[in-house]
């Protein structure tokens, strides 16, 4: 299993998933994405799909409905879970070898970004709202 990628600022989960999908470091991802995206408090689904596709991958975005739910376990799927008390802006995770790479896995216990740790979890920590599926 590949090493997880830890987000380095409060809203950096999309950047970490972008980095993981490309097999690069978080810092390399911030250079590719540019300062405006790397310091934004949002990473819109359409912008993340565009960035992935511009960097050699092929992704399509979907609002998660019943017909999409069965595809969430597909390798390299990126999901944005719904906003919640724990995840006020939502949270991106990426599927890898039967688990979800979570860029800030200890967020529920420690909200200080300086203590952020990434890792793999068996289940999503919330309800998937958007799915970014690798195109066939």
N, C-alpha and C positions, 0 to 999 in steps of 0.2 A: 504494500500500500504506500502511495506517495505521501510525502510530508504535507501536513495541512498548512494553510496560509493564514496568518493572523492579521486582522485589520488593525490599522495604526491610528485611526481617528474615529470619533464617535459614529460617523455615517459612512464608514469605509467598507462595509460588508460586500457591496457590489464590486468594488475594486478588488477585494480579496478573491471573490469567486471568479472574476475576470482573469486574475493572475493564475489561479489554480487551473482554470480551463486551458490557458495557454502554456502552462508549465513554466511560468516565470515567477520572479519574486514580486512582492508587493511594491517595492521601490521601482522596479522596472515597469510595472503596470502604471504607476503614477506618471512616469516619464511619457509613456505611450499615450495615456489619456489626457495629459496636460494639466496644468495647475487649476484651471477653472473647474474641471470635473473632480480633481483630486482633493479639493477643499470644499466642495459643495455639500449641502446638507440633504441632498437627494441624488439618486442615480436612477433616473427614469427608466422603466423597462425598455422603451423604444430606443433609448440612447445606449443601453447596455447591449441590446441585440445588434445595433448598428456597429458598435465598437468591436464586438466579437466577429462579425462578418467582415469588417474591414481589415481584420488581422488574421485572416486565413481559415476561420471556422465558419460553419453554416448553421445558424440558429433561426428558429421561428418562434414568435411569441403568441401565447394564448391566455385568455382569461380562463381560469380553471372552472370547468363545468363537469358534469358527470362523465361525458365522453373522454375528457382529458385526464381525469383522475387515474385511469388505468395505465397511463403512460408516464406517470411521475417517477416510477422506479427505473426508467430507462437511464443507462449510463450517461453521465455528463449533463443531465437535466439540471437546470438552475431554477429554483423557485423563489418567489417573494412571498413570504407569509404575511398574513393580515396584521394590521396594527393591533396592538393590545397594550395592556398595562405594562407588561415586561418589555415589549418591543413597540414603543410609541410611534416609530416611523416605519414599522414592518422590519423584515430581516431577510437577507438573501442567504441561501445555502446551495450547495452543489452536490449532486449524487456521484458517488465514487465507490465502486466495488461493494455494492450492497449496503452502503452507509451514506450518511449526509455529512459533508465537510462543513463544519460550522466555524466561521471566522472569529467568533467571540463566544465560545462555548460556555464560558463562566459568567456571562452577562447577568443571568438571573441572580447570582450570588454577589457579584461585584461590578458596580456600574462605572468604575474608574477605568478609563481606556488605557491608562498606564499599566494596569494589571491584566489586560486582556490576554486570553489564551485561546488558541484554536484547537480543534480536534474533530473527532468523528462521533456521530451519534446514530443510533439505530432508527429513530423516528424523528419526524419533523417536530419542532417545539411549538407548533401552531398550525393554523389552517392555511393551506396554499391558496393564494389569491391569483397569482400569475405563474405560468410555467414557460420557461424558455427551453424549447426542445431542440436537440440537435437534428438538423434535417438529414434525411436519408440520402 
